Amino acid sequence: EELGVFTAYDMYGDQGWHQATYQGTTYANMNGYANQVYNENEDWLISPAISSDGNQDALLSFRTAMKFDGDPIQVKVSVDYDGQSEPTDFEWVDITDAFDYSTGNYEWVESGEVNIWGILDGYGLGYPDFYVAFVYKSSTESASSWEIDYVKVISLGAEAVEENNRT
């Protein structure tokens, strides 16, 4: 399923990322609670390839809202993902700890800006094109609801940057 320019990839479970709107704000949402039970899920929300051409930095930011007990959202980047296959067949660098997240009650929290190329270069990966993934997991014991919005990559040093406001 496509959510704007992002692609949802369901590893397992019957629930999946979907587009939702509340009070005029449209965002990506994932919740493993359905039919009055907690459901086991692993679902990836993956960006299109983000180009490095002519850029010196790639500052990633987004905002999150969440509610209910469950696993935290994970944020990962990959330089070898092919854009269409099962994401777990590729290498992903977990960058979850680099950001701030909502702590509950569907309160929106800005993530802060993180230079992705600074992280990738620390792994010896240099400044390649990359993908960003938000990974949701739930279990039969708990399932939080996560909302992702305003995902932005600001590239410094580029000739021009096209802005896309779709989720």
C-alpha positions in Angstrom: 0.0 0.0 0.0 1.2 3.5 -0.8 0.9 6.4 1.6 1.8 9.5 -0.4 5.3 8.8 -1.5 5.9 6.2 1.3 5.3 2.5 0.9 3.8 0.2 3.6 5.3 -3.2 3.9 3.6 -5.8 6.1 5.9 -8.4 7.4 3.2 -10.2 9.4 -0.1 -9.5 11.1 -3.4 -8.5 9.7 -3.2 -4.8 10.6 -1.1 -2.4 8.5 0.0 1.2 8.1 -2.8 3.4 6.7 -3.5 7.0 6.1 -5.8 8.7 8.7 -7.1 12.2 9.2 -8.1 13.9 12.5 -9.1 17.6 12.9 -7.7 18.4 9.4 -4.3 16.7 9.9 -3.5 13.7 7.7 -0.8 11.2 8.9 0.3 7.6 8.7 -1.1 5.4 11.5 -0.4 1.9 12.7 -2.2 0.1 15.6 -2.0 -3.6 16.3 -5.2 -3.5 18.5 -8.2 -4.7 16.5 -11.3 -6.7 17.1 -10.9 -6.2 20.9 -7.6 -8.1 21.0 -3.9 -7.3 20.8 -2.4 -8.7 17.5 1.2 -9.6 16.7 2.4 -7.3 13.9 5.6 -6.1 12.2 5.0 -3.3 9.7 7.4 -1.1 7.8 6.7 2.4 6.5 9.4 3.1 3.9 10.4 6.4 2.2 11.3 6.6 -1.5 15.0 6.7 -2.2 16.6 9.9 -1.0 19.3 11.2 -3.3 22.7 12.4 -2.2 23.5 14.3 -5.4 25.3 17.5 -4.7 24.3 17.5 -1.0 26.5 18.1 2.0 24.0 17.2 4.7 20.7 15.3 5.0 18.8 16.5 8.0 15.9 14.1 8.8 13.0 15.2 11.0 9.4 14.1 11.6 6.8 14.2 14.3 5.1 11.4 16.2 2.0 10.9 18.3 1.2 7.7 20.2 -1.1 6.2 22.8 -1.4 3.0 24.7 1.3 0.6 26.0 3.4 -1.3 23.5 6.7 -1.4 21.7 8.3 1.9 20.7 8.5 2.9 17.1 11.8 2.2 15.5 13.6 4.4 12.8 16.1 2.8 10.5 18.1 3.8 7.4 19.4 1.6 4.6 21.8 2.3 1.7 21.3 -1.1 0.0 17.5 -1.5 0.1 16.1 -1.9 -3.5 12.8 0.0 -2.9 10.5 -2.9 -3.5 11.5 -6.2 -1.8 11.0 -7.5 1.7 13.0 -5.0 3.8 14.4 -7.5 6.3 16.4 -9.0 3.4 18.6 -5.8 3.5 20.9 -4.1 6.0 19.3 -1.3 8.1 21.1 0.9 10.6 18.9 1.5 13.7 18.9 5.3 14.4 15.9 5.2 16.8 17.8 6.7 19.7 18.8 9.8 17.8 15.3 11.3 17.9 12.6 12.5 20.4 9.1 10.8 20.4 5.6 11.2 21.7 5.2 9.8 25.2 1.5 9.3 25.0 -2.1 10.6 24.9 -1.7 11.3 21.1 0.5 14.3 21.9 2.5 15.4 18.8 6.2 15.7 19.5 8.9 17.0 17.1 11.7 14.5 16.6 14.5 17.1 16.2 16.9 17.2 13.2 19.5 14.5 12.7 22.2 14.5 10.0 21.7 11.1 8.4 25.0 11.2 6.5 26.8 11.9 9.7 25.4 8.6 11.0 26.0 6.6 7.9 29.5 7.9 7.5 30.2 6.6 11.1 29.4 3.1 9.8 31.8 3.6 6.9 28.9 3.9 4.5 29.8 7.4 3.2 27.2 9.6 1.6 25.0 7.4 -0.7 21.4 7.5 -1.6 19.3 6.1 1.3 15.9 5.0 2.5 14.2 5.8 5.8 11.9 3.3 7.5 9.6 3.5 10.5 9.1 0.0 12.0 6.1 -0.8 14.1 5.8 -3.9 16.2 3.1 -5.2 18.5 2.4 -8.5 20.4 -0.5 -10.4 21.8 0.2 -8.7 25.1 0.3 -5.1 24.0 -0.2 -2.8 21.0 0.4 0.9 20.9 -1.0 3.2 18.3 1.7 5.3 16.4 1.1 8.3 14.1 3.9 9.7 11.9 3.6 13.0 10.1 5.8 15.8 8.6 8.7 13.6 7.6 11.3 15.9 6.0 14.8 15.6 4.7 16.4 18.9 4.3 19.5 18.7 2.1 22.1 21.5 2.5 24.4 22.3 -0.4 21.9 21.1 -3.1 21.1 23.1 -6.2 17.3 22.9 -5.4 15.2 20.9 -3.0 11.7 19.9 -4.0 9.2 19.9 -1.1 6.5 17.2 -0.9 3.9 17.6 1.9 2.2 14.3 1.4 2.4 11.7 4.1 
